Amino acid sequence: MDIKFNADVIVVGAGPSGVAAALSVARVGKKVILVERAQYPGSKNMYGGAVYTTALKEVFGEDFDKFKYERVINTHTWSFLNETGSFEMTYKNNEATCAYAIKRFQLESQMIEIVKKHGVYYIPNTLVKNLIQENGSVVGIQTEQEKYYAPITILADGVNSLLAKELNLRNDYQTKDMILSVKEAIKLDKKTIEERFNLKDDLSNGVNKQYFGSDFGKLKQYKNLFMMTFLYTFKDTLMLGVGVNLADLSRNKLNINEILDEVKLHPDIAPLVKNGQTIEYSAHLIPEGGYKKIPKLTSNGVIIAGDAAGFVNGVHFEGTNFALISGKLAGESALVALENNDYSQNTLSIYMKKLEKSFILKDLYSYRNVIENLYSRSDSLSKYYPKKIKELFEIITCANCVSKSKQIREYFFSYFKDRKITELFKDIFAASKCALDVFFGK
Ligand SMILES: Cc1cc2nc3c(=O)[nH]c(=O)nc-3n(C[C@H](O)[C@H](O)[C@H](O)COP(=O)(O)OP(=O)(O)OC[C@H]3O[C@@H](n4cnc5c(N)ncnc54)[C@H](O)[C@@H]3O)c2cc1C
């Protein structure tokens, strides 16, 4: 069949990866169709709150300055929660510029406005149902209403990517490779947020808090419950959410909403969200399979980018940067194919080379065992060490009229009494393996 192409490239999904892919193709005057199932930009997308500016600049270039944000995230805290409080580390840079807190509808609206100005033909409110294939190559998409044709289709359709599955490019993830996350947007007035988080009255400062530990409240009873809680300050909203591995949830027969409710009652978190009004509740999956679960990234006429390819570094809450840069590289690879008039898997595999040169495959490779190791020691991380940290700081901070050296000696020996000594060695082994992998990574 002689196909009449509607565009040079079709991009499915208008999240960060799709928008970046569309922009890199449109910039050189090629015709791009960007199809998004959501009626309103950002309404199907969800995250904690940090967009990393290096990636945003790299993709949007001179348009980067147009982005409006609610706060610069200049303060990061890592807290280990215990029953009655926490141990917290803070890093603050008063001149930070590397991450913005932007709500998803603001992020996607602004990105889409920019790419439309660069000539991208944006089709919202349209679900791509299937890919159209001809002689073993993807040549277009079938939406609920119409068919659109292009020699190359970029799949930026997010974590579930039914379209990549349709092509057998990726297998179904197992539950252990997925995080389920829920998040509440909690409204408080701006002044209250600034008082509670010790922020100045301007956009140059904001907080991202990450909490570890599940040894408190009703969560104490659940074994192997590794969860990460996050809190971001926006102008007059807090984003509070929790992510838990799907396998942990099903093993413990736990409902993630109950976990978030429990988190809100923790004595360190409750005062931060007190009197706040929940104005939005959302849930989303995060791919956690990492390097070992990367699907086949190209086939004849097709490239996969962003969450659809599993490009996330969950340890550092990085996803938008992976999405933006992989989208850009997917777009650039499509341009190479267009130039050569060859849309075969062979030509498109230049995408893999570009990814290898970028931080994307390097980081995924060096973190390839980290998540697995964390999960394998989840009771240690979530229950045992938060408790031991508490014990240590009780000794340091309580003038309890008992000899300090006696207490410290007892504390030290307690590591050998509390549990089997092999557990300690397993913890040390897992931690060393993670550190060495990252240190000697690509
Ligand atoms: C709770 C949570 C917190 C996070 N926090 C952060 C953070 O703070 N910082 C960070 O950098 N990353 C974070 N991430 C990760 C980040 O959100 C993702 O990695 C990023 O959004 C991926 O972008 P994407 O464009 O690949 O996919 P998405 O943003 O998921 O976009 C995919 C798009 O494709 C559309 N789509 C899907 N199927 C179809 C179809 N068939 N037809 C048409 N359209 C379709 C969807 O509607 C959607 O708009 C977080 C994720 C979660 C879930």
The ligand as an ORCA input file, in Angstrom:
! r2SCAN-3c Opt
* xyz 0 1
  C       4.437      9.872     43.059
  C       5.482     10.243     42.081
  C       6.417     11.180     42.429
  C       7.403     11.552     41.518
  N       8.227     12.574     41.832
  C       9.107     13.029     40.925
  C       9.853     14.206     41.171
  O       9.680     14.892     42.169
  N      10.750     14.587     40.221
  C      10.923     13.889     39.064
  O      11.777     14.282     38.256
  N      10.180     12.804     38.775
  C       9.271     12.365     39.671
  N       8.465     11.298     39.360
  C       8.637     10.613     38.064
  C       8.093     11.437     36.891
  O       6.813     11.922     37.190
  C       8.025     10.590     35.640
  O       9.241      9.908     35.470
  C       7.749     11.443     34.387
  O       6.516     12.098     34.493
  C       7.739     10.564     33.145
  O       7.390     11.344     32.041
  P       6.822     10.645     30.730
  O       6.578     11.748     29.761
  O       7.694      9.541     30.315
  O       5.465      9.966     31.183
  P       4.110     10.643     31.767
  O       4.422     11.922     32.466
  O       3.453      9.575     32.522
  O       3.314     10.985     30.448
  C       2.744      9.995     29.640
  C       1.591     10.635     28.876
  O       1.112      9.727     27.912
  C      -0.303      9.840     27.863
  N      -0.820      8.596     27.290
  C      -0.681      7.335     27.782
  N      -1.235      6.433     26.970
  C      -1.757      7.130     25.930
  C      -2.459      6.754     24.759
  N      -2.707      5.475     24.475
  N      -2.876      7.726     23.920
  C      -2.609      9.043     24.177
  N      -1.935      9.453     25.262
  C      -1.514      8.506     26.120
  C      -0.690     10.054     29.310
  O      -1.978     10.631     29.442
  C       0.424     10.976     29.787
  O       0.115     12.337     29.629
  C       7.464     10.916     40.236
  C       6.511      9.963     39.889
  C       5.502      9.646     40.776
  C       4.437      8.675     40.358
*
